[in-house]
Amino acid sequence: MTEPAPLGASSPSEHATAPAGRGHGLLIAVIVVVIIVGVVAAGIIPRERAKNALRKETYNLAIPTVAVIHPKRGAPQQEIVLPGTMQAFVDSPIYARTDGYLKKWYHDIGSHVKSGELLADIETPEVDQQLGQARADLDTAIANEKLSQITAQRFEDLKSSDSVSQQDVDNALGDYAAKKAMVDSSQHNVERLVQLQSFEKVYAPFDGVITARNTDVGYLINSGNGGSAQELFHMVAINKLRVFVNVPQPDSAAAKVGLPADLTLTQFPGRRFHGTLVRTANSIDLASRTLLVEVDVDNPTGELLPGAYTQVYFKLPQPIPAYILPVTTLIFQSPGMQIAEVDSNNHALLQSVTIGRDYGSSVEIASGLNGDENVINNPPDSLVPGEEVRIASQQGQSPQSSSAQGGKSQ
């Protein structure tokens, strides 16, 4: 006969079912949490992937895609070609040195004259009258001087016998000295007017050509006294011509005195005239960054004319390597002529260059390149130095392979 269980004690079957109920509830909670996490992850992960893809695509679109070419090696630069203007070796306006009226002129424009040759005659009636008056004043001064000299001599003789005072002798000698000075003054005045009268004839100051005649018979000639002087003739000496050329700073080191130069003109196709660089300014102009040089060229036949435009070819002592690029690679900015290139890190760089010959669709780069650059063709206006760029793929290449080989394509 079994004893009844104590009051408040549980039976063994109850102890068996309690842990099983707790484990089943915990499992259900874990499953619910996993389901919730899965649902959340299924919504967030695609969204993040889409954001990352959009961010990457936006970044890739922001990088400009450029086409690059490799500079072609041209023939070594043997000379520098620069523009110049011919000027006469001597260029002088001819003015009158006396007032009057033009009586006659002897040479017109285009006349070749020699030094000292008569160009014109001027009538100067006022000067002629002044010269006559000055000569009369000189005669009067000479007569007064002689009388004063005789008086002074007499006073000196009388002084020895105390017939006159020393004061009278001194007065006579002083008067004689004053009269003598007046003679000298009158003599110089006559010489001045004689010289002024000689300016009635206008002579050529050097061998040359008359390029302008700005007067005619009967014209009132003003030497500048009381008004502006008028140029009568204009003369130039053309047996030798000067050509002034502005040499860019990068080429200034080659501009040495004695450097040979050739000149070409449009009116003489196929011909070259030989000259020599004779002097330089020895200073770079701050505004243009150029060196002013002078080239002298002989012109014995006179076929070269002052004022003509010419192309000057300076022969370089040592050839300079040159490269050829299309004009579409050039950038015109305030620092000067530039090109854009891509470095090894795919970043854009701006490089200043000097242009040599212009072939129309292409140009010769005289300086600024070494031949290994990846030059950007048709660079965008918004390109800035240091900006990352992408080299356009060519012939199915990837951007990476195009970056390595794009310099070889043109």
C-alpha positions as CSV (number, residue, x, y, z in Angstrom):
1,M,0.0,0.0,0.0
2,T,1.6,3.2,-1.1
3,E,1.8,6.3,0.9
4,P,0.3,9.5,-0.4
5,A,2.8,12.1,-1.6
6,P,3.6,15.0,0.6
7,L,1.5,18.1,0.2
8,G,3.1,20.4,-2.4
9,A,5.3,17.9,-4.1
10,S,5.1,17.5,-7.9
11,S,4.8,14.2,-9.7
12,P,7.7,12.8,-12.0
13,S,5.6,13.3,-15.1
14,E,5.3,17.0,-14.5
15,H,9.1,17.2,-14.2
16,A,9.5,15.6,-17.6
17,T,7.2,17.8,-19.6
18,A,8.4,21.3,-18.2
19,P,11.9,21.4,-19.9
20,A,10.4,20.1,-23.2
21,G,7.9,23.0,-23.3
22,R,10.6,25.6,-22.6
23,G,12.9,24.3,-25.4
24,H,10.1,24.3,-27.9
25,G,9.4,28.0,-27.2
26,L,13.0,29.0,-27.5
27,L,13.3,27.3,-30.9
28,I,10.3,29.2,-32.1
29,A,11.7,32.5,-31.0
30,V,15.0,31.8,-32.8
31,I,13.2,30.9,-35.9
32,V,11.2,34.1,-35.8
33,V,14.4,36.2,-35.3
34,V,16.1,34.4,-38.2
35,I,13.1,35.1,-40.4
36,I,13.0,38.7,-39.5
37,V,16.8,39.1,-40.1
38,G,16.5,37.4,-43.4
39,V,13.6,39.7,-44.5
40,V,15.6,42.8,-43.4
41,A,18.7,41.6,-45.1
42,A,16.8,40.8,-48.3
43,G,15.6,44.4,-48.5
44,I,18.9,46.2,-47.5
45,I,21.6,44.3,-49.4
46,P,20.1,44.9,-52.9
47,R,19.6,48.5,-52.1
48,E,23.2,48.9,-50.9
49,R,24.4,47.1,-54.0
50,A,22.4,49.4,-56.2
51,K,23.8,52.5,-54.4
52,N,27.3,51.2,-54.8
53,A,26.7,50.5,-58.5
54,L,25.2,54.0,-59.0
55,R,28.1,55.6,-57.1
56,K,30.7,53.7,-59.2
57,E,28.9,54.6,-62.5
58,T,28.6,58.3,-61.5
59,Y,32.4,58.4,-60.7
60,N,33.2,56.7,-64.0
61,L,31.1,59.1,-65.9
62,A,32.8,62.1,-64.2
63,I,36.2,61.0,-65.5
64,P,36.6,62.4,-69.0
65,T,37.5,60.0,-71.7
66,V,40.2,61.3,-74.1
67,A,42.0,60.1,-77.2
68,V,45.8,60.2,-77.2
69,I,48.3,60.3,-80.0
70,H,52.1,60.0,-80.1
71,P,54.2,62.8,-81.6
72,K,55.8,62.0,-84.9
73,R,59.5,62.7,-85.1
74,G,60.2,65.2,-87.9
75,A,63.4,66.3,-89.6
76,P,65.8,68.0,-87.2
77,Q,65.2,71.7,-87.2
78,Q,68.0,73.4,-89.1
79,E,66.7,76.9,-88.9
80,I,64.3,79.2,-87.2
81,V,61.7,81.0,-89.3
82,L,60.4,84.3,-88.0
83,P,58.7,87.4,-89.6
84,G,60.5,90.7,-90.1
85,T,60.1,94.1,-91.7
86,M,62.7,95.7,-93.9
87,Q,63.8,99.2,-93.1
88,A,66.2,101.5,-94.8
89,F,69.7,101.7,-93.4
90,V,69.3,105.5,-93.2
91,D,65.9,107.1,-93.1
92,S,65.8,110.9,-92.9
93,P,63.3,113.8,-93.4
94,I,64.8,116.9,-95.1
95,Y,63.8,120.2,-93.6
96,A,64.6,123.8,-94.5
97,R,66.9,125.8,-92.1
98,T,65.7,129.2,-93.4
99,D,62.4,131.0,-94.0
100,G,61.3,132.0,-97.5
101,Y,59.5,130.7,-100.6
102,L,60.4,127.6,-102.7
103,K,62.0,128.9,-105.9
104,K,62.7,125.5,-107.6
105,W,63.0,121.8,-106.9
106,Y,65.2,119.5,-108.8
107,H,64.3,115.9,-107.8
108,D,61.0,114.1,-107.4
109,I,60.1,110.8,-105.8
110,G,62.1,107.8,-107.0
111,S,65.1,110.0,-107.8
112,H,68.5,108.5,-106.9
113,V,70.7,111.3,-105.7
114,K,74.3,111.5,-104.4
115,S,75.5,113.2,-101.3
116,G,75.8,117.0,-101.7
117,E,73.5,117.0,-104.8
118,L,71.2,120.1,-105.0
119,L,67.5,119.3,-104.2
120,A,65.8,122.7,-104.1
121,D,66.3,126.5,-104.1
122,I,64.6,128.8,-101.6
123,E,64.2,132.5,-102.0
124,T,64.9,134.4,-98.7
125,P,64.5,138.2,-99.3
126,E,64.3,138.9,-95.6
127,V,67.6,137.2,-94.9
128,D,69.2,139.0,-97.8
129,Q,68.2,142.4,-96.4
130,Q,69.3,141.4,-92.9
131,L,72.7,140.4,-94.3
132,G,73.1,143.7,-96.1
133,Q,72.2,145.6,-92.9
134,A,74.7,143.5,-90.9
135,R,77.5,144.2,-93.4
136,A,76.8,147.9,-93.1
137,D,76.8,147.7,-89.3
138,L,80.2,145.9,-89.5
139,D,81.6,148.7,-91.7
140,T,80.4,151.2,-89.1
141,A,81.9,149.2,-86.3
142,I,85.3,149.0,-88.1
143,A,85.3,152.7,-88.7
144,N,84.5,153.5,-85.1
145,E,87.2,151.0,-84.0
146,K,89.9,152.7,-86.1
147,L,88.9,156.2,-84.8
148,S,89.0,154.9,-81.2
149,Q,92.4,153.2,-81.8
150,I,93.9,156.5,-83.1
151,T,92.4,158.4,-80.2
152,A,93.8,156.0,-77.7
153,Q,97.3,156.1,-79.3
154,R,97.3,159.9,-79.2
155,F,96.3,160.0,-75.5
156,E,99.1,157.6,-74.7
157,D,101.6,159.9,-76.5
158,L,100.3,163.0,-74.8
159,K,100.6,161.2,-71.4
160,S,104.3,161.1,-71.7
161,S,104.4,164.9,-71.7
162,D,101.7,165.1,-69.0
163,S,99.4,166.9,-71.4
164,V,96.5,164.7,-70.4
165,S,95.6,162.9,-67.2
166,Q,95.8,159.2,-66.7
167,Q,92.1,159.0,-66.5
168,D,91.7,160.4,-70.0
169,V,94.2,157.7,-71.2
170,D,92.2,155.0,-69.5
171,N,89.0,156.2,-71.0
172,A,90.4,156.2,-74.4
173,L,91.8,152.7,-74.1
174,G,88.5,151.4,-72.7
175,D,86.6,153.0,-75.6
176,Y,89.0,151.3,-78.0
177,A,88.4,147.9,-76.4
178,A,84.6,148.4,-76.6
179,K,84.8,149.3,-80.2
180,K,86.9,146.3,-81.0
181,A,84.4,144.0,-79.3
182,M,81.6,145.6,-81.4
183,V,83.5,144.8,-84.5
184,D,83.8,141.2,-83.4
185,S,80.1,141.0,-82.7
186,S,79.2,142.5,-86.0
187,Q,81.5,140.1,-87.8
188,H,79.9,137.1,-86.1
189,N,76.4,138.5,-87.0
190,V,77.5,138.7,-90.7
191,E,78.8,135.2,-90.6
192,R,75.6,133.9,-89.0
193,L,73.5,135.5,-91.8
194,V,75.8,134.3,-94.5
195,Q,75.4,130.8,-93.1
196,L,71.6,131.3,-92.9
197,Q,71.6,132.5,-96.5
198,S,73.5,129.4,-97.6
199,F,70.5,127.3,-96.5
200,E,68.7,128.8,-99.5
201,K,70.1,125.7,-101.3
202,V,68.9,122.3,-100.0
203,Y,71.4,119.5,-100.6
204,A,71.2,115.8,-100.2
205,P,72.9,114.7,-96.9
206,F,73.8,111.2,-98.2
207,D,73.5,108.9,-101.2
208,G,69.9,107.6,-101.4
209,V,66.5,107.8,-102.9
210,I,63.8,110.4,-102.6
211,T,60.7,108.7,-101.3
212,A,58.5,111.8,-100.8
213,R,58.3,115.4,-102.0
214,N,56.1,117.5,-99.8
215,T,56.6,121.0,-101.3
216,D,56.2,122.8,-104.6
217,V,57.2,126.0,-106.3
218,G,55.9,129.0,-104.4
219,Y,55.3,127.2,-101.1
220,L,55.9,129.3,-98.0
221,I,58.9,127.6,-96.2
222,N,58.9,127.8,-92.5
223,S,62.1,126.6,-90.7
224,G,60.2,126.3,-87.4
225,N,60.5,129.8,-86.1
226,G,57.1,130.7,-84.8
227,G,55.4,127.7,-86.3
228,S,55.8,124.0,-87.1
229,A,58.5,123.1,-89.6
230,Q,57.4,121.4,-92.8
231,E,59.2,118.4,-94.2
232,L,60.4,119.2,-97.8
233,F,61.7,115.8,-98.9
234,H,62.1,112.3,-97.4
235,M,65.2,110.3,-98.2
236,V,66.3,106.8,-97.6
237,A,69.6,104.9,-98.1
238,I,68.8,101.5,-99.6
239,N,72.2,100.2,-100.6
240,K,71.9,98.2,-97.4
241,L,68.7,97.4,-95.5
242,R,68.0,96.6,-91.8
243,V,65.6,93.9,-90.8
244,F,64.4,93.9,-87.2
245,V,63.2,90.5,-85.9
246,N,61.7,89.5,-82.5
247,V,63.3,86.2,-81.5
248,P,61.2,84.2,-79.0
249,Q,62.9,83.6,-75.6
250,P,63.4,79.8,-76.1
251,D,65.5,80.5,-79.3
252,S,67.3,83.6,-78.0
253,A,70.4,81.6,-77.0
254,A,71.0,80.8,-80.7
255,A,70.8,84.5,-81.8
256,K,74.5,85.4,-81.8
257,V,76.2,88.1,-83.7
258,G,77.5,86.7,-87.0
259,L,74.7,84.2,-87.3
260,P,73.8,83.8,-91.1
261,A,70.2,84.4,-92.1
262,D,68.2,84.0,-95.4
263,L,65.3,86.2,-96.3
264,T,62.4,85.4,-98.6
265,L,59.7,87.7,-100.0
266,T,56.4,87.0,-101.7
267,Q,57.3,89.1,-104.7
268,F,60.4,87.0,-105.3
269,P,59.2,83.4,-105.1
270,G,61.9,80.8,-105.0
271,R,64.7,83.3,-104.2
272,R,66.6,83.8,-101.0
273,F,68.6,86.9,-100.0
274,H,71.5,86.4,-97.7
275,G,72.0,88.5,-94.6
276,T,73.8,88.5,-91.3
277,L,72.8,89.1,-87.7
278,V,74.8,92.1,-86.7
279,R,73.5,93.2,-83.3
280,T,71.0,92.3,-80.6
281,A,69.2,94.3,-77.9
282,N,70.8,92.0,-75.2
283,S,67.5,92.2,-73.3
284,I,64.3,90.2,-73.3
285,D,61.2,92.4,-73.8
286,L,58.9,92.1,-70.8
287,A,55.7,92.4,-72.8
288,S,56.4,89.9,-75.7
289,R,59.2,87.8,-74.1
290,T,61.3,88.2,-77.2
291,L,64.8,89.4,-78.1
292,L,65.0,92.2,-80.7
293,V,67.8,91.5,-83.2
294,E,68.9,93.3,-86.4
295,V,69.8,91.6,-89.6
296,D,71.7,93.5,-92.3
297,V,71.3,92.6,-96.0
298,D,73.1,94.1,-98.9
299,N,70.9,95.6,-101.6
300,P,73.3,96.9,-104.4
301,T,70.7,96.7,-107.1
302,G,67.9,98.3,-105.1
303,E,65.4,95.6,-105.8
304,L,64.6,95.1,-102.1
305,L,62.3,97.9,-100.8
306,P,62.1,99.4,-97.3
307,G,58.9,98.5,-95.5
308,A,58.5,95.1,-97.2
309,Y,57.4,92.1,-95.1
310,T,59.9,89.2,-95.1
311,Q,60.4,85.8,-93.6
312,V,63.8,85.4,-92.0
313,Y,65.5,82.0,-91.7
314,F,68.1,81.8,-89.1
315,K,70.6,78.9,-89.6
316,L,71.1,77.1,-86.3
317,P,74.7,76.1,-85.4
318,Q,73.3,72.7,-84.2
319,P,70.2,71.0,-85.4
320,I,67.3,70.8,-82.9
321,P,65.0,67.7,-82.8
322,A,61.5,68.5,-83.9
323,Y,58.2,66.7,-83.6
324,I,55.0,66.9,-85.7
325,L,51.5,67.2,-84.1
326,P,48.0,67.9,-85.5
327,V,46.7,71.4,-84.9
328,T,43.8,69.8,-83.0
329,T,46.2,69.1,-80.1
330,L,47.1,72.7,-79.5
331,I,45.7,74.8,-76.7
332,F,45.7,78.6,-77.0
333,Q,45.8,80.1,-73.5
334,S,47.2,83.2,-71.8
335,P,50.5,81.5,-70.9
336,G,51.0,80.8,-74.6
337,M,50.9,77.8,-76.8
338,Q,50.3,74.5,-74.9
339,I,49.4,70.9,-75.3
340,A,47.8,68.4,-72.9
341,E,49.3,65.0,-72.1
342,V,48.5,62.0,-70.0
343,D,51.1,60.9,-67.4
344,S,51.7,57.3,-66.2
345,N,49.0,57.7,-63.5
346,N,46.4,58.8,-66.0
347,H,46.4,62.4,-64.9
348,A,46.3,65.3,-67.4
349,L,49.3,67.7,-67.6
350,L,49.7,71.0,-69.6
351,Q,53.0,71.5,-71.4
352,S,54.1,74.8,-73.0
353,V,55.6,74.3,-76.5
354,T,57.2,76.4,-79.2
355,I,55.8,76.2,-82.8
356,G,58.2,75.9,-85.7
357,R,56.8,75.4,-89.2
358,D,53.1,75.5,-89.8
359,Y,51.9,72.8,-92.3
360,G,48.2,73.7,-92.2
361,S,46.6,70.6,-90.6
362,S,49.8,69.9,-88.6
363,V,52.6,71.9,-87.0
364,E,56.2,71.4,-86.1
365,I,57.0,71.5,-82.4
366,A,60.4,73.1,-82.0
367,S,60.7,72.7,-78.3
368,G,58.7,71.4,-75.3
369,L,58.5,67.7,-76.3
370,N,60.8,64.7,-75.9
371,G,58.8,62.3,-78.1
372,D,57.5,59.9,-75.4
373,E,54.4,61.9,-74.5
374,N,50.8,60.6,-74.8
375,V,49.3,63.8,-76.2
376,I,45.6,64.4,-75.9
377,N,43.9,65.0,-79.2
378,N,41.0,67.5,-79.1
379,P,41.4,68.2,-75.4
380,P,38.1,69.4,-73.7
381,D,37.9,73.1,-72.7
382,S,37.1,72.0,-69.1
383,L,40.4,70.1,-68.7
384,V,42.5,71.2,-65.7
385,P,46.0,70.2,-64.8
386,G,46.1,67.1,-62.5
387,E,42.6,65.9,-63.5
388,E,42.2,62.2,-63.8
389,V,41.3,61.1,-67.3
390,R,40.5,57.8,-69.1
391,I,42.2,56.9,-72.3
392,A,39.6,55.9,-74.9
393,S,39.9,52.2,-76.0
394,Q,40.8,51.7,-79.6
395,Q,40.2,48.6,-81.8
396,G,38.5,46.7,-79.0
397,Q,41.2,47.2,-76.5
398,S,40.4,47.6,-72.8
399,P,41.1,51.0,-71.3
400,Q,44.1,49.5,-69.5
401,S,45.7,48.1,-72.7
402,S,44.8,51.3,-74.5
403,S,46.5,53.3,-71.8
404,A,49.7,51.4,-72.5
405,Q,49.5,51.5,-76.2
406,G,47.5,54.6,-77.0
407,G,50.6,56.6,-77.6
408,K,51.4,54.5,-80.7
409,S,48.1,55.2,-82.4
410,Q,47.3,58.3,-84.4
